[in-house]
Amino acid sequence: MQIRLEPPPVFFLHVPKTAGTAMGRWLESAYRPGDYLDLDVPQVLDCTPERRRRVRCFHSWHHGRSLYDWLERPDLPVVTVLRDPVERTVSLFEQHRRHLERQPHLYRDDYLDEMKGLMASGIEGCEDLARVAPTQAALLGNRRDYRAFFEEARAAGPGFASMRPFRIRSLPWPGGEREGFEAACAWLREMEVVGLTERFAETTQLVADFLGIPAPATPPRAKVNPRRRAPSARYADELSPATLARVREHVRADLELYAMAVEVFERQWAAFSSKPRRVFSLGPRLRGLRAEFRSAISGRAAPP
């Protein structure tokens, strides 16, 4: 058994609607407050280079390889979670619509007008799924000029990056979309843990084994679609045949990527099942015991 004080550095690539928020909150609980950073544009702009060098757990919110490379932290192994592409597309569409309805102040007016037109008829009538619900392959394989964006944002001052979506310039692959897809596949193969939403309990065990932290007794959950009838319910069963075919065409590359992710996951799970790493990080366990003790003390009934 390998014993250390704190978990190793890690970069969690949060793909939207894959149980990433639940995974991120669980990871946050395992690291000291100063060692964890939610990595999105506002946080990057507020974070000094010295802080970025000290952070041990980055939770990257919906950003791909380019932001990872921009950090210049080659010591960061990557973990991620992918989901059945059809289920994820419908879930992402519904979440996007909820966000636009409930938090319109976060988005640019031109974007709100565009999305209202695209999403007015629901997923059955959406004419541009690529715009509304980008694929996992598109996220993992995108190239974006973060360096130029952050330089422009700092020069412009407060307010430049206050409205979504952020105007970060995309850099096309010389070989087109296929080259971007192959880059996504190559990065996936390099990752320390490739998890699956459909196997989330096992995924948390793989991550816990790698980091040496306690695995949760029950898989964490967050941001569950309030309209979902049950965890086992499938969105695909609710789509018309024509819409299902259109969604499957939209996620054609994702289906290939997901099949590869399943193979990687099964290989990692088999290796863990036969021989766990048996790494033991003391810090998360001690903080967990302290939190339990405080909870027990605060919950104790006052004497009559």
C-alpha positions in Angstrom: 0.0 0.0 0.0 1.2 3.5 -0.9 0.4 6.1 1.8 0.6 9.9 1.2 -0.8 13.0 2.9 -2.9 14.5 0.0 -4.3 13.2 -3.3 -2.2 13.8 -6.4 -2.9 16.6 -8.8 -5.7 16.0 -11.3 -7.6 17.7 -14.1 -11.2 16.8 -14.3 -12.6 17.4 -17.7 -16.3 18.0 -17.2 -18.3 17.1 -20.3 -21.8 18.7 -19.8 -24.7 16.4 -18.8 -22.5 13.4 -17.9 -22.9 13.7 -14.1 -20.0 16.1 -14.1 -21.3 18.4 -11.4 -21.8 15.5 -9.0 -18.3 14.3 -9.8 -16.8 17.7 -9.3 -18.5 18.4 -6.0 -17.3 15.0 -4.7 -13.7 15.8 -5.9 -13.9 19.2 -4.2 -14.7 17.5 -0.9 -11.5 15.4 -1.1 -9.1 18.4 -1.5 -8.1 21.2 0.7 -10.0 24.4 -0.1 -7.0 26.1 -1.6 -6.1 23.1 -3.7 -9.3 23.0 -5.7 -10.4 25.4 -8.5 -13.5 25.5 -10.6 -12.0 26.2 -14.0 -14.2 28.5 -16.1 -13.5 31.8 -17.8 -14.4 34.1 -14.8 -12.2 32.0 -12.4 -9.3 32.0 -14.8 -9.4 35.8 -15.1 -9.4 36.1 -11.3 -6.7 33.5 -10.7 -3.0 34.5 -10.6 -0.3 32.4 -12.3 1.1 31.6 -8.9 -2.3 30.2 -7.8 -2.6 28.1 -11.0 0.7 26.6 -10.3 -0.4 25.6 -6.7 -3.8 24.2 -7.5 -4.0 20.4 -7.3 -7.5 19.7 -8.6 -8.9 21.6 -11.6 -12.6 21.1 -12.4 -12.8 22.3 -16.0 -16.3 23.3 -16.8 -17.1 22.4 -20.4 -13.7 23.3 -21.9 -11.6 21.0 -24.0 -7.9 20.3 -24.7 -6.9 23.9 -25.5 -7.6 25.1 -22.0 -5.7 22.2 -20.5 -2.7 23.0 -22.7 -3.0 26.7 -21.8 -2.5 25.9 -18.1 1.0 24.5 -18.9 0.7 21.9 -16.2 2.0 18.6 -17.6 1.9 17.1 -14.2 -1.9 16.9 -14.3 -3.4 13.5 -15.2 -6.9 13.8 -16.7 -10.1 12.1 -15.7 -13.4 12.4 -17.5 -16.9 10.9 -17.8 -18.8 10.3 -21.1 -22.4 9.3 -21.6 -24.6 7.6 -24.1 -24.7 10.2 -26.9 -28.4 10.1 -27.6 -29.4 10.3 -24.0 -26.9 13.1 -23.4 -28.1 15.1 -26.4 -31.7 15.2 -25.2 -30.6 15.9 -21.6 -28.3 18.8 -22.8 -31.1 20.3 -24.9 -33.5 20.3 -22.0 -30.9 21.8 -19.6 -30.0 24.5 -22.1 -33.6 25.4 -22.5 -34.1 25.6 -18.7 -31.0 27.8 -18.3 -32.2 30.2 -20.9 -35.6 30.5 -19.4 -34.5 30.8 -15.8 -31.2 32.8 -16.2 -31.5 34.9 -19.3 -29.4 37.6 -17.7 -26.3 35.4 -18.1 -26.5 35.4 -21.9 -26.0 37.9 -24.7 -29.2 39.3 -26.3 -28.3 38.1 -29.8 -27.6 34.6 -28.5 -31.0 34.5 -26.6 -32.8 35.5 -29.7 -31.1 32.8 -31.8 -31.7 30.1 -29.2 -35.3 31.0 -28.7 -35.9 30.5 -32.4 -34.0 27.2 -32.5 -35.6 25.7 -29.3 -39.2 27.0 -29.6 -40.5 23.7 -31.0 -38.5 21.5 -28.7 -36.0 18.9 -29.8 -38.6 17.5 -32.2 -38.5 20.7 -34.2 -34.9 21.9 -33.7 -33.2 22.5 -37.0 -29.6 22.9 -35.7 -28.8 20.4 -33.0 -25.0 21.1 -33.4 -25.6 24.7 -32.3 -27.9 23.8 -29.4 -26.3 20.6 -28.2 -22.6 20.2 -29.2 -21.3 16.7 -29.1 -18.7 15.1 -26.7 -16.4 14.6 -29.7 -16.6 18.3 -30.5 -15.7 19.3 -26.9 -12.7 16.9 -26.6 -11.5 17.7 -30.1 -12.0 21.5 -30.2 -9.1 24.0 -30.6 -9.6 27.4 -29.2 -7.4 30.4 -28.8 -7.6 30.9 -25.0 -4.4 32.9 -24.8 -5.6 35.6 -27.1 -9.0 35.7 -25.4 -7.6 36.1 -21.9 -5.2 38.8 -23.0 -8.1 40.7 -24.7 -10.3 40.2 -21.6 -7.7 41.6 -19.2 -7.0 44.6 -21.4 -10.7 45.3 -21.8 -11.4 45.2 -18.0 -14.5 44.1 -16.0 -17.5 43.2 -18.1 -15.8 41.9 -21.2 -16.4 38.2 -20.2 -19.5 38.7 -18.2 -22.0 37.3 -20.7 -22.2 33.9 -22.3 -21.3 32.3 -24.6 -17.8 33.6 -24.4 -16.3 34.8 -27.6 -13.3 32.5 -27.7 -12.0 32.1 -31.3 -12.1 28.5 -32.7 -9.0 27.3 -34.5 -9.9 24.9 -37.3 -8.0 21.7 -37.7 -6.0 21.6 -41.0 -7.4 18.1 -41.7 -11.0 19.2 -40.9 -13.4 17.6 -38.5 -12.0 14.1 -38.9 -8.6 15.3 -37.6 -10.4 16.9 -34.6 -12.2 13.6 -33.9 -9.0 11.7 -34.1 -7.4 14.1 -31.7 -10.3 13.6 -29.3 -9.8 9.8 -29.5 -6.1 10.2 -28.9 -6.6 12.3 -25.8 -9.2 9.9 -24.4 -6.7 7.0 -24.7 -4.1 9.1 -22.7 -6.5 9.8 -19.8 -6.0 8.2 -16.4 -9.6 7.4 -15.9 -12.4 7.3 -18.5 -15.7 6.9 -16.8 -19.2 6.3 -18.0 -22.4 8.0 -16.7 -24.2 4.6 -17.1 -21.6 3.0 -14.8 -21.2 5.9 -12.4 -20.8 3.9 -9.2 -17.8 2.0 -10.8 -16.5 5.2 -12.2 -16.2 6.8 -8.8 -14.4 3.7 -7.5 -11.8 4.0 -10.3 -11.3 7.7 -9.5 -11.1 7.0 -5.8 -8.6 4.2 -6.4 -6.4 6.5 -8.5 -6.5 9.4 -6.0 -6.4 7.3 -2.9 -9.6 8.9 -1.5 -12.7 7.2 0.0 -15.3 6.1 -2.6 -18.8 7.4 -1.9 -21.2 4.9 -0.3 -23.7 5.9 -2.9 -23.0 7.6 -6.2 -23.4 11.4 -5.8 -26.1 13.2 -7.8 -26.6 16.8 -8.9 -28.6 18.8 -11.4 -31.0 16.0 -12.3 -33.6 16.9 -14.9 -36.7 17.6 -12.8 -38.9 16.2 -15.5 -37.2 12.8 -15.5 -39.5 10.1 -14.2 -36.8 7.7 -12.9 -33.0 7.2 -13.1 -33.6 4.2 -15.4 -35.9 6.1 -17.8 -34.5 6.6 -21.3 -35.0 9.7 -23.4 -34.7 7.7 -26.6 -37.9 5.9 -25.7 -39.8 9.2 -25.8 -38.6 10.4 -29.2 -40.4 9.8 -32.4 -38.6 7.5 -34.9 -37.9 10.5 -37.1 -36.4 12.6 -34.3 -34.4 9.6 -33.0 -32.9 9.1 -36.4 -32.0 12.8 -36.7 -30.4 12.8 -33.2 -28.4 9.7 -34.1 -27.2 11.3 -37.2 -26.1 14.4 -35.2 -24.1 12.2 -32.8 -22.7 9.8 -35.4 -19.1 10.6 -34.4 -20.0 10.6 -30.7 -21.3 7.0 -31.1 -17.9 6.0 -32.3 -16.2 7.9 -29.6 -18.5 6.5 -26.9 -17.8 2.9 -28.1 -14.1 3.5 -27.7 -14.7 5.1 -24.2 -16.6 1.9 -23.2 -13.7 -0.2 -24.3 -11.2 2.0 -22.3 -13.5 1.9 -19.3 -13.9 -1.9 -19.4 -10.1 -2.3 -19.6 -9.5 0.1 -16.7 -12.3 -1.6 -14.6 -10.8 -5.1 -15.3 -7.4 -3.9 -14.2 -8.8 -2.4 -11.0 -10.9 -5.5 -10.2 -7.9 -7.7 -10.5 -5.4 -5.5 -8.8 -6.4 -2.2 -7.1 -3.6 0.4 -6.8 -4.2 0.5 -3.0 -3.2 4.1 -2.6 -4.1 5.7 0.7 -4.4 9.6 1.0 -4.7 10.6 4.6 -5.9 14.2 4.2 -9.4 13.5 2.8 -10.0 10.8 5.4 -9.1 13.1 8.3 -11.2 15.9 6.9 -14.1 13.5 6.4 -13.9 12.3 10.0 -13.7 15.9 11.2 -16.8 16.8 9.2 -18.7 13.9 10.6 -17.7 14.8 14.2 -18.8 18.4 13.7 -22.1 17.2 12.2 -22.7 14.9 15.1 -21.9 17.6 17.6 -24.1 20.2 15.9 -27.0 17.8 15.5 -27.0 16.7 19.1 -30.2 17.7 20.9 -29.9 20.5 23.4 -30.5 19.4 27.0 -34.0 20.1 28.4 
